[in-house]
Amino acid sequence: MEGKVAVLGDVDFVMPFSALGLDTYPVGQADEDITESAAKIIDGKYALVVVAEKQAPAAEEVFSTQRDKPVPCIVVVPFTTEPKGFATEALGEVIKMATGINILRG
């Protein structure tokens, strides 16, 4: 598991990561495809998971089972012209877990 990185998102999001040699999971907008890929990522025992904000809400149910574990570290990244706030909220929760304070909440 050491050093393994997975990237979950639409084709445009994962393409640059694929060029870097990371394991990519390109998905569309169907919740079923997203949750299926998220489950494969959990089974793959990755250390870091990068998730596009657009697909993060659908993957949340699968990834929430890993939230209290040190690995994988799941990072939600905004990738749209109109961020939905999910990435900021997810980052705030990770910061709160690490420090006890969500510094991103106003």
FENRADA-V437678 format. One record per pair of residues at least 6 apart in sequence whose ideal C-beta (glycine too) atoms are under 8 Angstrom apart, sorted by sequence separation. I is the first residue (numbers start at 0). J is the second residue. D is the distance in Angstrom with one decimal. If there is no record, write none. Layout:
I_J_D, I_J_D
This chain:
6_12_7.4, 7_13_7.5, 17_23_4.5, 26_32_4.7, 65_71_6.1, 77_83_7.9, 94_100_7.4, 95_101_4.1, 6_13_5.0, 16_23_5.4, 26_33_5.1, 66_73_7.9, 94_101_6.0, 40_48_5.7, 50_58_5.9, 65_73_6.7, 94_102_6.0, 14_23_7.8, 77_86_4.4, 92_101_7.1, 94_103_6.6, 6_16_4.1, 13_23_3.9, 26_36_5.2, 75_85_6.1, 76_86_6.0, 77_87_7.9, 91_101_4.4, 6_17_7.7, 13_24_6.9, 14_25_8.0, 62_73_5.2, 75_86_4.3, 91_102_7.6, 4_16_7.9, 13_25_4.8, 24_36_4.2, 50_62_7.5, 91_103_4.0, 12_25_8.0, 90_103_6.4, 91_104_5.8, 48_62_7.3, 75_89_4.1, 6_21_5.5, 10_25_4.6, 24_39_6.9, 74_89_7.8, 75_90_6.9, 5_21_7.2, 6_22_7.1, 7_23_8.0, 8_24_7.8, 9_25_6.5, 24_40_6.3, 73_89_7.6, 74_90_7.6, 87_103_5.9, 4_21_4.7, 5_22_4.9, 6_23_4.8, 7_24_4.6, 8_25_7.1, 9_26_6.7, 4_22_6.7, 5_23_7.5, 6_24_6.7, 8_26_7.1, 9_27_6.8, 3_22_6.9, 5_24_6.3, 7_26_6.6, 9_28_7.8, 74_93_7.7, 37_57_7.9, 41_61_6.3, 55_75_4.6, 22_43_7.2, 33_54_5.0, 37_58_4.1, 41_62_7.5, 72_93_7.8, 36_58_7.7, 22_45_7.3, 34_57_6.1, 38_61_5.4, 41_64_7.5, 48_71_4.8, 50_73_6.4, 52_75_5.6, 33_57_3.9, 34_58_6.5, 37_61_3.8, 41_65_6.4, 46_70_5.2, 47_71_6.2, 48_72_7.2, 50_74_7.0, 51_75_7.8, 52_76_6.4, 28_53_7.6, 33_58_5.3, 37_62_6.0, 45_70_7.8, 46_71_5.9, 47_72_5.1, 48_73_4.6, 49_74_5.4, 50_75_5.0, 51_76_6.3, 52_77_4.6, 53_78_6.5, 7_33_7.4, 28_54_7.8, 34_60_6.5, 45_71_4.9, 46_72_6.8, 48_74_7.1, 50_76_7.0, 52_78_6.0, 53_79_5.9, 66_92_7.8, 30_57_4.3, 34_61_5.4, 44_71_7.8, 47_74_7.0, 49_76_5.9, 51_78_4.7, 52_79_6.6, 26_54_6.0, 7_36_5.8, 56_85_6.0, 7_37_6.5, 41_71_7.6, 52_82_6.3, 53_83_7.7, 55_85_5.1, 66_96_7.9, 40_71_7.6, 52_83_6.0, 55_86_7.1, 7_40_6.4, 16_49_6.9, 52_85_5.1, 52_86_4.4, 55_89_6.7, 5_40_4.6, 5_43_6.4, 13_51_7.9, 12_51_4.3, 3_43_7.0, 5_45_4.3, 3_44_7.0, 4_45_6.3, 7_48_6.7, 8_49_7.8, 12_53_7.8, 3_45_4.6, 4_46_6.9, 5_47_7.4, 6_48_7.7, 7_49_7.2, 8_50_6.6, 9_51_6.4, 3_46_5.5, 4_47_4.6, 5_48_4.9, 6_49_4.6, 7_50_4.8, 8_51_3.0, 0_44_4.3, 2_46_6.0, 3_47_7.6, 4_48_7.6, 5_49_7.3, 6_50_7.9, 7_51_6.7, 9_53_6.7, 0_45_6.9, 1_46_6.4, 4_49_7.0, 8_53_7.0, 9_54_7.1, 0_46_5.7, 8_54_5.5, 7_54_5.9, 7_58_6.3, 5_71_7.7, 12_78_5.0, 11_78_7.8, 0_70_6.8, 8_78_6.5
